[in-house]
Amino acid sequence: MYNILFAAQPAGDFDPNIGWLIVGAVALVVLLIFLFIFFSFVQLWIQSMLAGAGVGMFDMVRMRLLKLDYAMIVKQKIALVQAGVRASTQELEQYLLANGTKLDQVVRAVIAAHKAGMELPWSTAAAIQLAGRDIYKAVQVSVNPEVIDCPAPNPNKPNNTLDGVCKNGIQLKARARVTVRTKLDRLVGGATQETIIARVGEGIVKAIGSAEHHTDVLANPNLISQAVLHNALDSQTAFEIVSIDVAEIDVGANIGANLQADQAAADLRVAQANAEKRRALAVALEQEMSARVEENRALVMLAEAEVPKAIAQAFREGRIGVMDYYNLRNIQADTKMRSAISGVAPGTDRTDQSLT
């Protein structure tokens, strides 16, 4: 009988024992894989079950297949459940699948808002973080208002101030501190702190310019704060202005006097230019009149040159005699003597010189 049991099998027949060995090996491999997966997720699954997070074993396997950080998702889901915040596991997965980053920051923001009594659903917080805003910092600023300097500090300008000029021409230099609180419902699409600083700076300059006298502003800087707060500067921004406090205000230059001095200097230059223009016109007119005098004098000389010619022509034609000529000379000599006695310089007798 033993010879029959252990007899060699005929060639070409399949041994059933080998088949069972193969099946056992496959089952062992499957069992090892199952144990590996089970022990990989069992700790997180136990934590989720004890905390009431409701993340099952198959959920973690699905996260692993989706290449998600299932350990982080389970821990953050446990934190949300323990804080009393409603958020499903699928919502956390959707956030990461949408290329969301800093899941822990979003969870901390939702928990902080819930503990502070603010309404911040998970969908809203995730949308704000996906839009590029830091939701956790926004919640912190909403709970604990932030103080910002106006104007913003500038390393290149250590004494950077907001400069305005009162109606009496005196310049005032001011610095303010603005306390703002984040408005979560306006965080997406709302303007940033730079807009708040710009608007507050414009309002302070406008308030200083509306003051009749600089001493009024120095005596009560709160006038500036009240004037700026009434302009609703936080509209269309992601912040709510809590208060505006003037931290410093100094007296600058007398801009009005400087402008008047500059205007007087400009008027002086214009008057000098006009006077120079009139002087140049007078000089030109004088030169023109001198030219006319010289022209008339030349005409007189031409006319006097014709006298000797006329006398010579009269001698030739016999219309004048020698006695007539000497009488004319006597008259000329008498005229010169009278001019010398009277102190009047006689004119040059061109006729006499010509005849001589």
C-alpha positions in Angstrom: 0.0 0.0 0.0 2.8 2.4 0.9 4.4 1.5 -2.4 1.2 2.5 -4.2 0.9 5.9 -2.4 4.5 7.0 -3.0 4.8 5.5 -6.4 6.1 7.9 -9.1 3.5 9.7 -11.1 3.4 9.1 -14.8 5.1 11.7 -16.9 2.8 14.6 -18.1 0.3 14.3 -15.2 -0.2 17.5 -12.9 0.5 17.1 -9.2 -2.4 18.4 -7.1 0.0 19.1 -4.2 1.9 21.7 -6.3 -1.4 23.5 -7.1 -2.3 23.7 -3.4 1.2 25.1 -2.7 0.7 27.8 -5.3 -2.7 28.7 -3.9 -1.3 28.8 -0.4 1.6 31.1 -1.5 -0.8 33.5 -3.2 -3.1 33.5 -0.2 -0.1 34.2 2.0 1.0 37.2 -0.2 -2.5 38.6 -0.1 -2.6 38.1 3.7 0.7 39.9 4.1 -0.5 42.8 1.9 -3.7 43.0 3.9 -1.8 43.0 7.1 0.6 45.7 5.8 -2.3 47.9 4.8 -4.2 47.1 8.0 -1.3 48.0 10.2 -0.5 51.1 8.1 -4.0 52.5 8.7 -5.1 50.9 11.9 -3.6 53.5 14.2 -5.2 56.4 12.3 -8.4 54.5 12.0 -8.5 53.8 15.8 -7.8 57.5 16.5 -10.6 58.5 14.1 -13.0 56.1 15.6 -12.2 57.1 19.2 -12.5 60.9 18.3 -15.7 60.4 16.3 -14.2 61.8 13.1 -15.8 59.1 11.0 -12.9 58.4 8.7 -13.1 54.7 7.7 -10.4 52.4 6.6 -11.6 52.4 3.0 -11.6 56.2 3.0 -7.9 56.2 3.9 -7.2 53.7 1.2 -9.0 55.9 -1.3 -6.9 58.9 -0.2 -3.8 56.8 -0.6 -4.8 55.9 -4.1 -5.5 59.6 -4.9 -2.0 60.4 -3.6 -3.3 62.6 -0.8 -1.7 63.0 2.6 -4.3 60.9 4.4 -2.6 61.2 7.8 -2.8 64.9 7.7 -6.5 64.8 6.6 -7.4 62.5 9.4 -5.6 64.6 12.0 -7.2 67.8 10.8 -10.6 66.1 10.6 -10.2 65.1 14.3 -9.2 68.7 15.2 -12.4 70.0 13.5 -14.6 67.5 15.2 -13.1 68.1 18.6 -13.6 71.9 18.1 -17.3 71.4 17.1 -16.9 72.5 13.5 -18.9 70.7 10.8 -16.8 69.7 7.8 -16.9 66.4 5.9 -13.9 64.4 4.9 -14.8 64.9 1.3 -14.6 68.7 1.7 -11.0 68.3 3.0 -10.2 66.1 0.1 -11.7 68.5 -2.4 -9.6 71.3 -1.0 -6.4 69.3 -1.5 -7.4 68.1 -4.9 -8.0 71.7 -5.9 -4.3 72.3 -5.4 -4.9 73.9 -2.0 -2.0 74.4 0.3 -1.7 74.9 4.1 -4.6 72.8 5.1 -3.6 73.1 8.7 -3.9 76.9 8.4 -7.4 76.7 7.0 -8.4 74.4 9.8 -6.9 76.6 12.5 -8.7 79.6 11.0 -12.1 77.9 11.0 -11.5 76.7 14.6 -10.4 80.2 15.7 -13.4 81.8 14.1 -15.7 79.3 15.7 -14.3 79.8 19.1 -14.5 83.6 18.7 -18.2 83.3 17.8 -17.7 84.4 14.2 -19.6 82.8 11.3 -17.0 81.2 9.0 -18.1 78.0 7.2 -15.5 75.6 5.9 -16.5 76.3 2.3 -15.9 80.1 2.7 -12.6 79.6 4.5 -11.4 77.2 1.8 -12.5 79.6 -1.0 -10.7 82.5 0.6 -7.5 80.5 0.9 -7.7 79.2 -2.6 -8.2 82.8 -3.8 -4.7 83.6 -2.5 -5.6 85.3 0.8 -4.2 84.1 4.1 -7.4 83.1 5.9 -5.7 82.4 9.2 -4.0 85.9 9.4 -7.4 87.4 8.3 -9.1 85.7 11.2 -6.4 86.8 13.6 -6.8 90.5 12.5 -10.5 90.2 12.8 -10.3 88.9 16.3 -7.4 91.1 17.3 -7.5 94.4 15.3 -4.3 95.5 13.7 -2.7 98.9 13.9 -1.1 100.3 10.7 1.0 103.5 10.3 -0.1 106.2 7.9 1.9 107.0 6.0 3.6 103.6 5.6 7.2 103.5 7.0 9.7 104.2 4.3 13.4 103.3 4.9 14.5 105.9 2.4 12.4 108.6 4.2 12.8 108.3 8.0 10.8 111.4 8.6 8.0 110.6 6.1 4.8 112.6 7.0 1.5 113.7 5.5 1.9 117.3 4.6 -1.1 119.6 4.3 -1.5 123.4 4.1 -4.2 125.3 6.1 -6.1 128.2 4.6 -3.8 130.7 6.4 -0.8 129.3 4.4 0.9 127.3 7.3 2.0 123.8 6.5 1.3 121.0 9.0 3.1 117.6 9.0 1.1 114.8 10.5 1.4 111.1 11.2 -1.5 108.9 12.1 -2.2 105.3 13.3 -5.2 103.5 11.9 -6.8 100.5 13.7 -8.4 98.1 11.3 -10.4 94.9 11.6 -10.7 92.3 8.9 -14.2 91.8 7.3 -14.3 88.2 6.3 -17.3 88.7 4.0 -15.4 91.3 2.0 -12.0 89.6 2.0 -12.3 88.2 -1.5 -12.3 91.1 -3.9 -11.8 93.8 -1.2 -9.0 96.3 -1.3 -5.9 95.8 0.8 -4.2 97.8 3.5 -2.4 99.9 0.9 -5.8 101.3 -0.2 -6.7 102.1 3.5 -3.4 104.0 3.9 -3.9 105.9 0.7 -7.4 106.9 1.6 -6.6 107.9 5.1 -3.6 110.0 3.9 -5.9 111.8 1.4 -8.5 112.4 4.1 -5.9 113.9 6.5 -4.5 116.2 3.9 -8.0 117.3 2.9 -8.9 117.9 6.6 -5.8 120.0 7.1 -6.5 122.0 4.0 -10.1 122.7 5.2 -8.9 124.2 8.5 -9.1 128.0 8.7 -6.1 128.4 11.0 -3.3 126.0 11.9 -3.7 126.7 15.6 -7.2 125.2 15.5 -5.7 121.8 14.3 -2.9 122.0 16.8 -5.3 122.7 19.6 -7.6 119.8 18.7 -6.1 117.1 16.4 -9.3 115.1 16.9 -10.9 117.4 14.3 -8.8 115.5 11.7 -9.8 112.1 13.0 -13.5 113.0 13.0 -13.4 114.5 9.5 -11.7 111.4 8.1 -13.9 108.8 9.8 -17.0 110.5 8.4 -15.9 109.8 4.8 -16.5 106.0 4.9 -12.9 105.3 3.8 -13.3 101.5 4.3 -15.9 101.0 1.6 -15.1 98.3 -0.9 -12.1 97.2 1.2 -11.4 94.0 3.1 -11.2 95.9 6.4 -13.3 97.9 8.8 -11.7 101.1 10.3 -12.1 101.0 14.0 -10.3 104.3 14.8 -7.9 106.9 13.4 -5.6 108.5 15.9 -3.2 111.4 15.0 0.0 110.3 16.6 2.1 113.4 15.7 1.6 116.8 14.2 4.2 119.5 13.6 4.3 122.9 12.0 6.2 123.1 8.8 7.0 126.1 6.5 4.9 129.1 5.8 3.8 128.0 2.4 1.6 131.0 1.8 4.3 133.5 2.5 6.7 131.6 0.3 4.2 131.6 -2.5 3.6 135.3 -2.1 7.4 136.0 -2.1 7.8 133.8 -5.2 4.9 135.6 -6.9 6.4 139.0 -6.0 9.7 137.9 -7.5 8.0 136.7 -10.6 6.1 140.0 -10.9 9.4 141.9 -10.4 11.0 140.0 -13.2 8.0 140.7 -15.5 8.1 144.4 -14.6 11.9 144.4 -15.3 11.3 142.7 -18.6 8.6 145.2 -19.5 10.8 148.2 -18.5 13.7 146.8 -20.5 11.4 146.4 -23.4 10.2 150.0 -23.2 13.9 151.2 -22.8 14.8 149.3 -25.9 12.0 150.9 -27.8 13.0 154.3 -26.5 16.6 153.7 -27.6 15.5 152.5 -30.9 13.2 155.6 -31.3 16.1 157.9 -30.3 18.4 156.3 -32.8 15.7 156.7 -35.4 15.2 160.4 -34.6 19.0 160.9 -34.7 19.1 159.3 -38.1 16.3 161.6 -39.2 18.2 164.7 -37.8 21.3 163.6 -39.7 19.2 163.1 -42.8 17.6 166.6 -42.5 21.1 168.0 -41.8 22.3 166.4 -45.0 19.4 168.0 -46.8 20.3 171.4 -45.3 23.9 170.9 -46.4 22.8 170.1 -49.9 20.6 173.1 -49.9 23.4 175.4 -48.7 25.7 173.9 -51.4 23.3 175.3 -53.9 23.6 178.9 -52.7 27.2 179.5 -54.0 26.1 178.0 -57.3 23.2 180.4 -57.4 25.3 183.4 -56.6 27.9 182.4 -59.2 25.1 182.0 -61.7 23.7 185.4 -60.8 27.2 187.0 -61.3 27.4 185.4 -64.8 24.0 186.5 -65.8 24.4 190.0 -64.3 21.6 189.8 -61.9 23.9 190.8 -59.0 26.7 193.2 -58.8 29.9 193.4 -56.7 28.4 195.9 -54.3 25.5 193.7 -53.7 27.8 190.9 -52.9 29.8 193.0 -50.4 26.6 194.2 -48.8 25.6 190.6 -48.3 29.0 189.9 -46.7 28.6 192.9 -44.4 25.2 191.6 -43.3 26.8 188.2 -42.5 29.6 189.8 -40.5 27.1 191.9 -38.6 25.1 188.7 -37.8 28.1 186.9 -36.5 29.0 189.9 -34.3 25.5 190.1 -32.8 25.6 186.3 -32.2 28.9 186.6 -30.4 27.7 189.4 -28.2 24.5 187.6 -27.4 26.4 184.4 -26.5 24.8 182.4 -29.2 27.2 180.4 -31.2 26.8 181.3 -34.8 26.3 178.7 -37.4 29.0 177.9 -39.9 28.8 180.2 -42.8 29.1 177.6 -45.5 28.3 180.2 -48.2 31.2 182.4 -47.1 33.5 179.4 -47.0 32.4 178.3 -50.4 32.9 181.8 -51.9 36.3 182.1 -50.2 
